[in-house]
Amino acid sequence: MSEFFLHYIWQFQYFQKEVLKTTAGETLNIIKPGIANSDAGPDFAHAKVKIGAIDWVGNVEIHVKASEWYDHKHDRDPAYENVVLHIVWENNKPVHRSDGSQIPTLELKGLIEPQLIKSYQTLINSSLTIPCERSFVDVDEIIKHAMIDTALMSRLETKSNLIMERLHSNKGDWEETTYQLLAENFGFKINRDPFGQVAKELPYKILQKHRGQRVQIEALLFGQAGFLLAKTKDEYLTNLYNEYQFLAKKYELTPKQLSVSQWKFLRLRPANFPTIRLAQFAALVSSQRSIFSTLIELLDYEALVNFFEVDQSAYWQSHYRFGKKAKSKIAGLGLASIENIIINTLAPLLVAYGRSIEEDRLVDRALRILQKVPSEKNRITRLWQDLGYVSKNAFDSQGLIELYNNYCQRRACLNCAIGSALLKPNSR
């Protein structure tokens, strides 16, 4: 038996309630089970119960065994003084308040339908990748859509919280925060960390001083990335080297350089080499007076695609690495990469900013944009497709990814509307 399951049982009142009695033999009527509390303190607040002839309003605490009240030191915590009902699976020990009065207790053992317990244990102990995959088709489509919406908002909330933490570390500077987030995204999965380190050690305010001067911005980015260590016969590299030597001294940057060994090239297509991504990032930064202020005003998917459709400088249209020419012209940032940035940086940024200034329209805009972006195609979306749920856009695919990662993989079926629908007693 798990406490989490008992929370679910109490919240939805899935137990026999015809003639309830406390462990002390008093009659018990549940008027309101209360509101689930996700913060510190008792599990349910604002409950209302009638014990004997007296109505009680207060909190409800839930444990598998009654003795856990003392194990968790609730007897020493004033926050638990207003508990009017203790819900347990097994009443193995009387529980008292600090004044010595006994807390009314309801033992649920014997009151829950055995089949419901069995169904729950089967679900959470399933060896299947998605615990409910054999029953998924039986769930109403409305419930599925609602849960995917919920999962998407949970994913955006988590990402926006991380952005707010980053904003705090940047002392409320949205431009610097956006610059750092975009830099990490330009590194994509493989080179995310070194890109992030470059952005952290090379502040956006320095690059802004050289807006429109792409050579200088490239020199700063490639220099901080550790690629400009010496002059060579390559005229372009030597030019960047000379620029960086001057600028690094001016801004005291040299000790903060990365090592070339920190960058990953292996198993990457040449178009995804970090050198190309750095050149594309330089093109974006060089062309914008203010990245955040511009991005936040772009209203739709098409405008965002246009914003990110940048071509790297001429050298990087013919070279993948310094001194090594490509056989054909190298294209600018591709549509798939742009959509990745929109999904993983722009949408969460809009949500974070919208919530920080209490503007729901920005959150709504983020959702509308995700509905315009084509669905991601990956291992997780294919799993759901095999179950008959085909995502139409990034709104769906992001919700499905969150559902899989933070509900299915964690076996948090009781937090999932789909799992709850399958466990509902009258659904079997």
C-alpha positions as CSV (number, residue, x, y, z in Angstrom):
1,M,0.0,0.0,0.0
2,S,1.3,3.5,-0.8
3,E,0.3,6.8,0.8
4,F,0.0,8.3,-2.7
5,F,-2.8,5.8,-3.5
6,L,-4.5,6.7,-0.3
7,H,-4.4,10.3,-1.3
8,Y,-6.2,9.4,-4.5
9,I,-8.8,7.3,-2.7
10,W,-9.5,10.1,-0.3
11,Q,-9.7,12.8,-2.9
12,F,-12.1,11.0,-5.0
13,Q,-13.9,9.2,-2.1
14,Y,-13.4,5.8,-3.7
15,F,-14.3,3.7,-0.6
16,Q,-17.4,2.4,1.2
17,K,-19.1,5.2,3.0
18,E,-22.5,3.8,3.9
19,V,-21.8,3.4,7.7
20,L,-18.5,5.0,8.6
21,K,-17.0,5.0,12.1
22,T,-13.8,6.3,13.5
23,T,-11.4,3.8,15.2
24,A,-12.9,5.0,18.5
25,G,-16.4,3.9,17.3
26,E,-17.9,7.3,16.6
27,T,-20.1,7.8,13.6
28,L,-18.4,9.7,10.8
29,N,-20.0,11.7,7.9
30,I,-17.8,13.3,5.3
31,I,-19.3,16.6,4.1
32,K,-16.2,17.9,2.3
33,P,-13.0,15.9,1.8
34,G,-11.0,19.2,1.5
35,I,-8.5,20.6,-1.0
36,A,-5.3,18.7,-1.8
37,N,-2.3,20.6,-0.4
38,S,0.9,20.5,-2.5
39,D,2.9,22.6,-0.1
40,A,4.2,21.9,3.4
41,G,1.6,21.0,6.1
42,P,-1.3,18.6,6.2
43,D,-2.4,16.8,3.1
44,F,-5.9,18.3,2.7
45,A,-7.1,21.7,3.9
46,H,-10.6,23.1,4.5
47,A,-12.2,19.7,5.0
48,K,-15.6,19.4,6.8
49,V,-16.6,16.3,8.6
50,K,-19.3,15.4,11.2
51,I,-18.1,13.1,14.0
52,G,-20.8,12.1,16.3
53,A,-23.0,15.1,16.7
54,I,-20.3,17.7,16.1
55,D,-19.3,19.3,12.8
56,W,-15.5,19.9,12.4
57,V,-13.8,22.1,9.9
58,G,-10.0,21.7,9.5
59,N,-7.3,19.7,7.9
60,V,-6.9,16.0,7.0
61,E,-3.6,14.1,7.2
62,I,-3.0,10.7,5.5
63,H,-0.6,7.9,6.3
64,V,-0.2,4.2,5.6
65,K,0.3,3.5,9.2
66,A,-1.0,5.7,12.1
67,S,2.4,5.5,13.8
68,E,3.9,7.5,10.9
69,W,2.3,10.6,12.6
70,Y,5.1,10.3,15.1
71,D,7.7,9.1,12.7
72,H,7.2,12.3,10.7
73,K,7.3,14.4,13.9
74,H,3.8,15.9,13.3
75,D,3.3,15.8,17.1
76,R,5.9,18.6,17.4
77,D,4.6,20.7,14.5
78,P,2.0,23.4,15.2
79,A,0.8,23.2,11.6
80,Y,-0.8,19.9,12.4
81,E,-2.8,21.1,15.5
82,N,-5.8,21.7,13.3
83,V,-6.1,18.2,11.9
84,V,-9.6,17.1,12.4
85,L,-9.3,13.6,10.8
86,H,-6.4,11.2,10.4
87,I,-6.8,8.8,7.4
88,V,-4.8,5.6,7.6
89,W,-4.6,2.2,6.0
90,E,-3.7,0.5,9.2
91,N,-4.4,2.0,12.7
92,N,-1.5,0.6,14.5
93,K,-1.2,3.3,17.1
94,P,-3.4,6.0,18.7
95,V,-2.5,9.5,17.8
96,H,-2.8,12.5,20.1
97,R,-2.5,16.3,19.8
98,S,-0.1,18.2,22.0
99,D,-2.9,18.8,24.5
100,G,-3.4,15.1,24.9
101,S,-6.7,14.8,23.0
102,Q,-6.9,11.9,20.6
103,I,-7.2,12.7,16.9
104,P,-10.2,11.0,15.2
105,T,-8.9,8.3,12.8
106,L,-10.5,6.5,9.9
107,E,-9.0,3.2,8.9
108,L,-9.5,2.5,5.2
109,K,-8.4,-1.2,5.3
110,G,-11.5,-3.2,4.3
111,L,-13.3,-0.2,2.9
112,I,-11.6,-0.1,-0.6
113,E,-12.8,-2.4,-3.3
114,P,-10.1,-5.1,-3.8
115,Q,-10.3,-4.9,-7.5
116,L,-9.4,-1.2,-7.4
117,I,-6.3,-2.0,-5.4
118,K,-5.4,-4.7,-7.8
119,S,-5.9,-2.5,-10.9
120,Y,-3.7,0.2,-9.3
121,Q,-0.9,-2.2,-8.5
122,T,-1.1,-3.8,-12.0
123,L,-0.8,-0.3,-13.5
124,I,2.1,1.0,-11.6
125,N,4.0,-2.3,-11.6
126,S,3.6,-2.8,-15.3
127,S,6.7,-3.7,-17.3
128,L,5.3,-1.9,-20.3
129,T,6.9,1.3,-21.5
130,I,3.6,3.1,-21.2
131,P,1.8,1.4,-18.3
132,C,-1.7,1.8,-19.7
133,E,-0.8,1.0,-23.3
134,R,-3.1,-2.0,-23.4
135,S,-6.1,0.0,-22.2
136,F,-5.2,3.4,-23.8
137,V,-7.6,2.9,-26.7
138,D,-10.5,2.6,-24.2
139,V,-10.1,6.1,-22.8
140,D,-12.3,8.8,-24.1
141,E,-10.6,11.1,-26.5
142,I,-11.7,14.2,-24.6
143,I,-9.8,12.9,-21.5
144,K,-6.7,12.2,-23.6
145,H,-6.7,15.7,-25.1
146,A,-7.3,17.3,-21.7
147,M,-4.4,15.4,-20.2
148,I,-2.0,16.3,-23.0
149,D,-3.0,20.0,-22.6
150,T,-2.3,19.6,-18.8
151,A,1.1,18.0,-19.5
152,L,2.1,20.7,-22.0
153,M,1.3,23.4,-19.5
154,S,3.3,21.6,-16.8
155,R,6.3,21.4,-19.2
156,L,6.1,25.1,-20.0
157,E,5.7,25.9,-16.4
158,T,8.8,23.9,-15.5
159,K,10.8,25.6,-18.3
160,S,9.6,29.0,-17.4
161,N,10.6,28.5,-13.8
162,L,14.1,27.7,-14.9
163,I,14.1,30.8,-17.0
164,M,13.1,32.9,-14.0
165,E,15.9,31.4,-12.0
166,R,18.3,32.3,-14.8
167,L,16.8,35.8,-14.9
168,H,17.4,36.2,-11.1
169,S,21.0,35.2,-11.5
170,N,21.3,37.8,-14.3
171,K,19.8,40.5,-12.0
172,G,16.6,40.8,-13.9
173,D,18.2,41.4,-17.3
174,W,15.9,39.8,-19.9
175,E,18.3,40.6,-22.8
176,E,21.2,38.8,-21.2
177,T,19.0,35.9,-20.2
178,T,17.5,35.5,-23.7
179,Y,21.0,35.7,-25.2
180,Q,22.2,32.9,-22.9
181,L,19.2,30.7,-23.6
182,L,19.6,31.1,-27.4
183,A,23.3,30.4,-27.2
184,E,22.6,27.1,-25.4
185,N,19.9,26.2,-28.0
186,F,22.3,26.9,-30.9
187,G,24.5,24.2,-29.4
188,F,21.5,21.9,-29.5
189,K,21.9,18.7,-27.4
190,I,25.6,17.9,-28.2
191,N,27.2,21.2,-27.7
192,R,24.7,22.9,-25.4
193,D,27.1,23.1,-22.4
194,P,30.1,24.8,-24.2
195,F,27.8,27.2,-26.0
196,G,26.4,28.1,-22.6
197,Q,29.8,28.7,-21.1
198,V,30.8,31.0,-24.0
199,A,27.6,33.1,-23.4
200,K,28.2,33.2,-19.7
201,E,31.8,34.4,-20.0
202,L,31.1,36.7,-22.9
203,P,28.2,39.0,-21.8
204,Y,25.7,40.2,-24.4
205,K,26.3,43.8,-23.5
206,I,29.9,43.4,-24.9
207,L,28.5,42.0,-28.2
208,Q,26.0,44.8,-28.4
209,K,28.8,47.3,-28.6
210,H,29.9,45.7,-31.8
211,R,26.4,45.3,-33.4
212,G,26.7,45.3,-37.2
213,Q,30.4,44.5,-37.0
214,R,30.2,40.8,-37.8
215,V,34.0,40.2,-38.0
216,Q,34.4,41.5,-34.5
217,I,31.5,39.5,-33.1
218,E,32.8,36.4,-34.8
219,A,36.2,37.1,-33.3
220,L,34.8,37.4,-29.8
221,L,32.7,34.3,-30.1
222,F,35.3,32.0,-31.8
223,G,38.0,33.5,-29.5
224,Q,36.1,32.7,-26.3
225,A,35.2,29.3,-27.7
226,G,39.0,28.5,-27.9
227,F,39.3,28.3,-31.7
228,L,41.7,31.3,-32.1
229,L,44.9,30.2,-30.6
230,A,47.5,31.2,-33.2
231,K,47.9,32.8,-36.6
232,T,48.0,30.5,-39.7
233,K,48.2,30.8,-43.4
234,D,44.4,31.2,-43.4
235,E,43.8,34.9,-43.9
236,Y,40.3,34.8,-42.3
237,L,41.5,33.0,-39.2
238,T,44.4,35.4,-38.8
239,N,42.1,38.4,-39.2
240,L,39.9,37.0,-36.4
241,Y,42.9,36.2,-34.3
242,N,44.2,39.8,-34.5
243,E,40.8,41.2,-33.7
244,Y,40.4,38.9,-30.7
245,Q,43.8,39.7,-29.3
246,F,42.8,43.3,-29.2
247,L,39.2,42.8,-27.9
248,A,40.2,40.2,-25.3
249,K,42.7,42.5,-23.8
250,K,40.1,45.4,-23.9
251,Y,37.4,43.4,-22.1
252,E,39.8,41.2,-20.0
253,L,38.4,38.0,-21.6
254,T,41.5,35.8,-22.2
255,P,41.5,33.8,-18.9
256,K,37.9,32.7,-19.6
257,Q,38.5,31.0,-22.9
258,L,37.2,27.4,-23.5
259,S,39.4,24.6,-24.8
260,V,38.8,23.3,-28.3
261,S,38.6,19.8,-26.7
262,Q,35.3,20.8,-25.1
263,W,33.6,21.0,-28.4
264,K,32.1,17.9,-30.0
265,F,32.4,17.2,-33.8
266,L,32.2,13.4,-33.8
267,R,29.1,11.8,-35.3
268,L,27.7,15.2,-36.3
269,R,26.8,16.1,-39.8
270,P,29.1,18.9,-41.0
271,A,26.2,21.3,-41.1
272,N,25.8,20.9,-37.4
273,F,29.5,21.4,-36.5
274,P,29.9,23.9,-33.6
275,T,31.9,26.1,-35.9
276,I,29.0,26.6,-38.2
277,R,26.6,27.1,-35.3
278,L,28.9,29.7,-33.8
279,A,29.0,31.5,-37.2
280,Q,25.2,31.4,-37.4
281,F,24.8,32.7,-33.9
282,A,27.2,35.5,-34.7
283,A,25.1,36.4,-37.7
284,L,21.9,36.6,-35.5
285,V,23.6,38.6,-32.8
286,S,25.2,41.0,-35.2
287,S,22.0,41.8,-37.0
288,Q,19.9,42.6,-33.9
289,R,19.9,45.7,-31.7
290,S,18.0,43.9,-29.0
291,I,17.2,40.2,-29.2
292,F,14.7,39.9,-26.4
293,S,12.8,43.1,-27.2
294,T,12.5,42.1,-30.9
295,L,11.5,38.5,-30.2
296,I,8.8,39.4,-27.7
297,E,7.0,41.5,-30.3
298,L,7.0,38.9,-33.0
299,L,3.4,37.7,-33.2
300,D,3.4,34.5,-35.2
301,Y,5.3,31.4,-36.4
302,E,6.1,32.9,-39.8
303,A,7.6,36.1,-38.3
304,L,9.8,34.0,-36.0
305,V,11.0,31.8,-38.8
306,N,12.0,34.9,-40.7
307,F,13.8,36.3,-37.6
308,F,16.0,33.2,-37.3
309,E,16.6,32.7,-41.1
310,V,20.2,34.0,-41.0
311,D,23.1,33.2,-43.3
312,Q,26.5,32.8,-41.8
313,S,29.4,34.9,-43.2
314,A,30.8,34.1,-46.6
315,Y,33.8,32.1,-45.1
316,W,31.4,29.8,-43.3
317,Q,29.4,29.2,-46.4
318,S,32.4,27.4,-47.9
319,H,34.2,26.0,-44.8
320,Y,33.1,23.6,-42.1
321,R,36.3,24.1,-40.1
322,F,39.1,26.6,-40.2
323,G,41.3,26.1,-43.2
324,K,39.1,23.2,-44.6
325,K,36.9,24.0,-47.6
326,A,33.6,22.3,-48.1
327,K,32.7,20.6,-51.4
328,S,29.5,22.6,-51.8
329,K,27.9,25.7,-50.3
330,I,26.8,25.4,-46.7
331,A,23.2,26.6,-46.1
332,G,22.1,28.9,-43.3
333,L,20.2,27.8,-40.2
334,G,17.6,25.3,-41.4
335,L,13.9,25.2,-40.7
336,A,14.1,22.1,-38.5
337,S,16.7,23.9,-36.3
338,I,14.6,27.1,-36.2
339,E,11.6,25.1,-35.1
340,N,13.7,23.5,-32.4
341,I,14.6,27.0,-31.1
342,I,11.0,28.1,-31.2
343,I,9.8,25.1,-29.2
344,N,12.6,25.0,-26.7
345,T,13.5,28.6,-26.1
346,L,10.9,31.0,-27.6
347,A,7.7,29.4,-26.3
348,P,9.0,29.0,-22.7
349,L,10.4,32.5,-22.8
350,L,7.0,34.0,-23.7
351,V,5.4,32.0,-20.9
352,A,8.0,33.2,-18.4
353,Y,7.8,36.8,-19.4
354,G,4.0,36.7,-19.6
355,R,3.7,35.4,-16.1
356,S,6.3,37.8,-14.8
357,I,4.3,40.8,-16.0
358,E,0.9,39.1,-15.6
359,E,0.1,39.2,-19.3
360,D,-1.9,36.1,-20.2
361,R,-1.9,37.1,-23.8
362,L,1.8,36.2,-24.1
363,V,1.1,32.7,-22.7
364,D,-1.7,32.4,-25.2
365,R,0.6,33.5,-28.0
366,A,3.1,30.9,-27.0
367,L,0.4,28.2,-27.3
368,R,-0.8,29.5,-30.6
369,I,2.8,29.4,-32.0
370,L,3.3,25.8,-30.8
371,Q,0.1,24.9,-32.7
372,K,1.6,26.2,-35.9
373,V,4.9,24.4,-35.5
374,P,4.9,20.9,-37.0
375,S,5.0,18.0,-34.6
376,E,8.4,16.7,-33.5
377,K,9.2,13.2,-34.8
378,N,11.1,11.2,-32.2
379,R,11.1,7.9,-30.3
380,I,8.5,9.2,-27.8
381,T,6.0,10.5,-30.3
382,R,6.3,7.2,-32.2
383,L,5.4,5.4,-29.1
384,W,2.2,7.3,-28.8
385,Q,1.5,6.9,-32.5
386,D,1.7,3.2,-32.1
387,L,-1.1,3.5,-29.6
388,G,-3.2,5.4,-32.1
389,Y,-2.5,9.0,-30.9
390,V,-0.9,11.0,-33.7
391,S,0.4,14.5,-32.7
392,K,-0.6,17.2,-35.2
393,N,1.8,19.9,-34.1
394,A,4.4,20.8,-31.5
395,F,1.7,21.6,-29.0
396,D,0.7,17.9,-29.0
397,S,4.3,16.6,-29.3
398,Q,5.5,18.6,-26.3
399,G,2.5,17.5,-24.3
400,L,3.2,13.9,-25.2
401,I,6.9,14.1,-24.3
402,E,6.0,15.5,-20.9
403,L,3.3,12.9,-20.4
404,Y,5.8,10.1,-21.1
405,N,8.8,11.5,-19.2
406,N,7.1,12.8,-16.0
407,Y,4.0,10.6,-15.7
408,C,4.5,7.3,-17.6
409,Q,8.1,6.8,-16.7
410,R,7.6,7.8,-13.1
411,R,4.4,5.6,-12.9
412,A,2.5,8.7,-11.7
413,C,-0.7,7.3,-13.0
414,L,-2.8,8.8,-10.2
415,N,-1.7,12.2,-11.3
416,C,-2.7,11.5,-14.9
417,A,-6.3,11.9,-16.1
418,I,-5.9,8.9,-18.3
419,G,-4.7,6.7,-15.5
420,S,-7.4,8.0,-13.2
421,A,-10.1,7.3,-15.8
422,L,-8.9,3.7,-16.1
423,L,-8.9,3.3,-12.3
424,K,-12.3,4.9,-11.7
425,P,-14.4,2.1,-10.1
426,N,-17.4,2.4,-12.4
427,S,-15.1,2.4,-15.5
428,R,-14.3,-1.3,-15.2
